[in-house]
Amino acid sequence: MPAPPGVFPRRSRDAWTEPETQALDDRALPVKGRIATLVKGYPRLSETFIAQEIAGLEARGIEQLIVSLRQPAEGQLHPVHRRIRAEILYLPEYLKDDPQRVRAGRDFAARQPGYAAARQAFEADLARDRTANRYRRFGQACVLARELPDDVGWIHTHYLHTPASVARYVAAILGVGWSFSAHAKDIWTSPDWELREKLASAAFGVTCTKVNLDHLQGLAADPERVELVYHGLDLSEVRPPSPYERQGPFRIVTIGRTVEKKGFSDLVRALGQLKDRDWRLDHVGGGPLTDRLKAQAARAGIGERISWHGSRERQYVFKLLAGADLFVLPSRIARSGDRDGMPNVLMEAQAHRLPVVSTRISAIPELVEDGVTGLLVESRDPAALSAAIARLMDEPALAAALAEAGEARVRAAFSPEPGIDHVAALLRRAAERQAA
C-alpha cells in the first residue's frame, strides 16, 4: 500500500517482533510501531490538553501519527505544538471535496476481511442516526484504512463522538485495536445507545473527571475498561505575579469560546448589576455568539468596559491573567446537554494566583472547593454571580486567601505527569498485545 502524501512509514510491522537491545526506564520504553492519535482537528488553540498529552507520550518513547478529521484555520500555535514531532495526516473533511480519494478508500476497504463487520456496524448506527455526518464518518474511515501506514498498529482517539466513530469503523476494517480519551461535549451530547456501542468495541478508555467516569461506567458492560485520568496542566511556564498595589479599575478576565455552555450571557447580566463599580472585563476566545454578546453588553450600558480579544495564543492569555484581579467562568449546561468538563482555564487562572468564581457544573467542584479555593454559585443565576464578584471586590483579604489556596491545590493535585504516565502504560500494553 503506497504511503499517502505527507505520511512516511518509518518501519514495517515486522519490526514489532524485534527484541529490545537496551534496558530503559519503563516510562521511556519505546513502543514498537506508531500509535495513530485521532482527533477532530489539529492544531487547535482550545485543546492544549491534547497537544500536551501527545508531546508527553513522545517524550516517553511513544511515536505517533496524528490523524485529523479537519484542518483548523486558526493560524496560531501554542509552544507545545512546536515541540511535537509527529507527522499529520488530514482526512477529507467533506467527502465531496475529494471524491477520488474517497473512492479509492472505499474500494480498498471493501477488499479487507473486516469490511463486512464494519459495514454492519455502520448500517446499524445509520438506522438510528440517518445523517450526512454518519455517512461522512464511514467514508473517512475507509480513506484512513487505505492510507494508514504499515507501522501503525493501534488507534487512540480523543473524544467519543465523531472521532470515535471513525476509529471504531477503521479498527473493524483493518482488524486493529482502538482506545479513547473522553472529555466533555463528546459524552454529554452523544446518545446512550451510541456510547454503549463504542464502550463495548474499545479495548479501554480514559476520561478526565469523576462525573464523566460515573456516567460512562454506568453504560459500560465492563466498567473496569474505563478509568479516571485527570489530564492536568503543564504549569511550568506559569509564574504568579509579584504582589502589587492595584491601580485603576478592578480587572476581570474570562476565557472560552462564545458558546451557550460557557454562560457568558449570565456574566454580562451580572456585570450589568455592577455598573456603579469601577471594573473592566477582558474576554478571550472566538465563537458564534460574540456579536450577540457585544449587543447585549451595549444594551446593558457596559459595552465600553469589555474588551473582546478573540482567539489568542497562550502567552497573550498569560499576560492578561498576570495583570488581573479576578477570573470568572460562568459555565452552564447547554440545551443540547453539552457542558464543560474540568476547564483548563480555571487551572491556569489559579496557577497565576488569581481568585476564581465559577459554577457548580460538571467537574468544576472537583477542582474548586467553594469558600476554600474559590467561590461557586448556581449556574444561570446572574444575581448570585454578581454578588460573588462584588464580594471579592470588597474583601481583598478573602480574595488573596482563595487565590493562594487555589494555586497550592492546582499545583499539587493537577500535574499532567502522572496521567500521561498512565496513558502511556495503557497504550504500551495495548500495542504489545496487538503485536503479539
N, C-alpha and C positions, 0 to 999 in steps of 0.2 A: 504494500500500500504506500503510495508516494506521500511524502510529508506535504501538508498544505503550506501555502505561502506564509513565511514568518515564523514557522514552527520547525525546529530541527531536532529530530530524535538524537538523544545522547548515547543511548546504549540499547541493545536488544533485550528481549525478555530472557534470553539465555543467560544474561549476566546476573539474573536474580539468584542463580544457584551457585555462584562462585563463593567460596568460603572467605570470611573476613581474615585479613592477614595482620591486622593491627588491633590491639585491645584499646578500646576507647571508653571514656566515661559514658554511662548509659544515656545521659541527656543529649550527648553529641553523636551518638551512634547513627551512622547514615542508613537510610532506607535504600534497599537495592531496587532501583527504579523510582520513577517520579510518581507523585500524587497529583491528580488533576483537582485543583481547587476551583469549584464552580460558583460564580457569583452573578448577581443580576446585572451589575455594572461596575466597571473598574477603569480608572481610579475614581472614587467619589469622596469629596471632602467630608461628607456627613458620616462616613463609615471608616473612621480612623481605626476603630477597634478591629476591623477585618484586616486592614493593612498591617496593623501591629501584630496580629497572630501570624500572618503569612511571613513577615520578617522574622518573628521569633522561631517559627518552625524551620526556616532556612538556617538560622544560627544553630539549631540543634541537629543539623545534618539531613533534613528532610527536603529534598528538591521537589519543586512543584512546577506545574504548568497551570497558569491562571486561565480559566475559560470564562469569558464574559458574554452574557446574553445581549448586551448592548454596549455601545461605546459612548460614555458620557461626554458632554460638550462643555464641561466647566472650564477646562483650560488651566486649572491651577492644581498644584500638588502640595501635599504636606511633606516635611522632611523624611518621614518614614517611607513614603512611596519611592523616594530616590535611593533608599537603601536596598530595595527589593531587586533581586537579580532575575527572578523568574520570567520566562517568556510568556507572552499573552496571545491567546487565540480568541478572536472575536467571531462569534456566530452571527449569521444574518438575523438582524433584529426582526425584520418582516420578511416572510418567505417570498413575497412578490418582488423584493428588491434584488434577489439573486437566484432566479429560477434554475439556472444551470447547475449551480452548486447544490441546491436543494434536490434536484432530480438525481444528481449523482449520488447524494447521500441516501436517498430512498432506494435506489437500485442496489447500492451496496448493502444497506440494512436488510433488504428483503432476501438476500442470499445467506444471511447469518443464521446459525441454528437457533438462536434465541429470539428471532424476529417474531415467531408466532406467539410466544408468551408476551412479548412487549406489545404486540398489536392487540392481543386480547385485553391486556390491562388498559390500554388507551381507549378501546371501544367501550369498556365498562365505565371508565371515567367520563367519556363523551356522552354516554346515555344519561348521566346525571348533570352534566355541565356542557351543553351543546353551544360552545362559544368559539369565536375565532382564536381566542387565546389558547384554547386546548389544542386545536389543530397546529398552531404555531409551535407549541412546546414539543409536540411529537416530531414535527419537521426539523426543529433544531436538534433533537436527539438523534435523528437519522444522520444529519450532517456531522455531528460530533462523533458518532460511531465510525464514520468513514475517515475522519480527519484526526482522530485521537492517535498520537504517536505510539509506536510499539512498546516503548519503555514505560508507559503509564499503566499501572496495574490496580489502581484504586481511585475512586471518585469521592471527594468530600465536598459537600455543598453548604454554603451559607444561605440560610432561610429555607423554611419548609413549604413555601408556596410555589411560585413558578420555577425557581432554580431546582427545587427538589423534584418537580415533575420531570424536568429534562434528565436529571440524574437517574431517576428511577427507570425511565424508559431506556436510556442508553445502557445502563447497567444490565438490564434484561437482554438487550440485543447482543451485547458482547460477552455476557456471562462473567462480569466482574462485580466486585462488591462495592457498596457505597455507604456513606455515613453522612451525618448532618450536624450543623450547629444552628439551633433555632433561637430567635431573638425576641421579636415583639409582634409587629404587624403580621408577619407570616403565620403566627399561631392564632391570633385572635380574629383574623379575617378569613381564615380557612374553615370550611365546614368540617364537622367532626368525622363524617364518613371518609373524607379525603385524608385527614390526619391519621385515622386508623390504618388506612391502606399503606401509607408511607411508613408509619411506625412498624408495621408488620414486615415491610420489604427491606428496610435499612438494617445493616448489621449492628449499628449503635448510633446514638445521638447524644449531644450535649446541649444544654440550654443555660442561659445566664442569670436566671432569677428563680427563687423558690416558688413564686406564684406560677411561673411557666412550668416548672418541674411538676408541680402537683397536678396541673391540668393535663399535661402530656402523659404522665404515668397513669392517670385515671382513664386514658383512652387506649393505652398500650396493652396488648395481650401479654407481653413480657415487660413489666415496668422497669426491671433492672437494666434494660437496654438503654434507658435514658438517664443521664447523670447531670448533676448540677455543677457547672464550672463557671464561676464568675470570671468574665473576661478581663476585669481590672483595667488599669490605665497606666501607661508609661508616663510617670510624673518626673522623670529625671531632668527634664528641661524646665520644670516649673520652679521658680524661685519666688516665694512670697515677698511682697514689697516691704521695705523698712517702715516702721511706724512713722506717721506724719500727721501734722495738724491739717485737717481738711480746710481748703479754701474754696469758696464758691458753692455752687449748688450740690445737693446730695445726688451722687451718681449711681444710677441703677443700670444693670446690664441684664439682658435676656438673650438667649441664643436658641435657634431652632427654625426649621422650615415653617413657613406660614401656612400650616395645615390645621384642620379642626382639632386634632388631638393635642396640640400644643396649648390651646386655650388662650391665645394672645388677645382675643376679643375681651375675655374676662379681665386681663391685665389693663387694657385700655379703659374699661369701665372703672376698675379700681383706682387707677391714677386720676380719672376724671373727678373722683371724690376728694382728691387731694390737690385741687387747683390752688388752694391758698398756701401750699407749701412750696419751698424752693427746691425743685428736683429736676433732673434730666434723665431721659432713658435712651440707652443705646441698644438697638436690636441688630443682631447678626443672623443672616440666613435668607435664602431665596424662598420661593414658593408661590403658589397660585393666589393666595389671599392677601398679598401685600397691599395692592391698591385699595381693596375693601377696608383693610385696617387703617390705612392712611386717611381715608374718607371718614371713618368712624372717629379717629382722633381729632380730625378737623372739626367735626360736628360737636365734639365734647369740649372744644376750645383749648386743646392741649397739643395740637399738631406741631407747633413750632418747638415744642420741648422734646420731641422724639426724633432721633437720627436713625434712619434705616440704611444700614451698611451693605445689605445684600450678602451673598456668599463670599467669605474671606478665608484666607489661609490661617493656619494655627497661630503663627507668631503675631499676626494682626489682632487676633482674638485675645491672645495673652496680654497684649499691651492694654487693651480695653479693661480686662479683668484686673490688671495691676493698678489701674487708676480708679477703680470703682469702690463704692461703699456697700453695695448690696447686689446679690444675684437673685433673680426671681424666675421661676419656671412654673406657670400655672396649668400643668397638664390636666387633661380630662379624657374620658372615654368617648371616642367619636361615635356617631350614629351607626357607622359600619362595624363597630366593635374594635376598631384599631385603637391602640393605646401605646404609651411608652413602656419600655422595659425598665432598665436602670440607666437613666440618661448619663452619658459620659460628661455632658456639660456641667452637671451638678458636681461630679468628682473634680473636674478641672477648676471650678469656682472654689470649692472647698480647699483644694490644694493651694490656691492663691490666698488662703486665709481670709476668705470672704464669708460673711454670714449669708445663709440661703433661706429663701421662703419658697415652699412648693406645696404640693397637694398629696392627699392620701390616696394615690392611684397606683395600682400595679405594684411594682417592686420598689417604688421610691421610699416607703417606710423601712425597707431592708437597708437602705443607705442613710437616710435622715431620720434621727430619733427626735421627735417633737420636744422642744424645750431643752434639748441636750446638745445636739449637733446642728440644729436649725429649727425653723418653725414650719409646721404643716397645718394646712386648712383644708376644708372640704372643697372638692372641685366644683366648678360652676357657681362659686359664691364670691362675686366681686366685693361685697361688703366685708366679708371676713378677710379677703386678700388685702384690701385697703387698710384694714385695722392692723394686720400683721406688719405691713410695710411701715405704717405710721409708728407702730411700737418700736421698731428698730431705729427709726429716725430719732425718736425721743429718748431711747435708752441705750446710749453708746456702750455702757459697760456690759449690758447683756449681749449686744451685737458682737463685741470683742470676745466674750466668753464662748459664744456659739461658734464663732469663726475659728478660734483656737482648738476647740474640741472637734470640730468638723475636720480640720486639717489633720489632726492627730489620728482620727479614725480612718480617714481615707488612705493615708499613707501606710498605716499598719495593716489594714484588712483588705485592701483592694489593689495590691501589687499584681501585675499581669503574669509574673513569672510562674507561680505555682499552677495557674490554669493552663498556660502554654505547655508547661512540662507534662501535664496530664493528657492534654490533647495529643501531644507528640507521642506519648507512650501508647495511647489507643491506636493511633494511626500506624505506628511501627508494628504493633502486634497484628493489626489487620492486614497490613501489606505482607508480612511474613507468612501469615496463614494463606493468603491468596497465592503467594509464590509457591508454597508447598503443594 
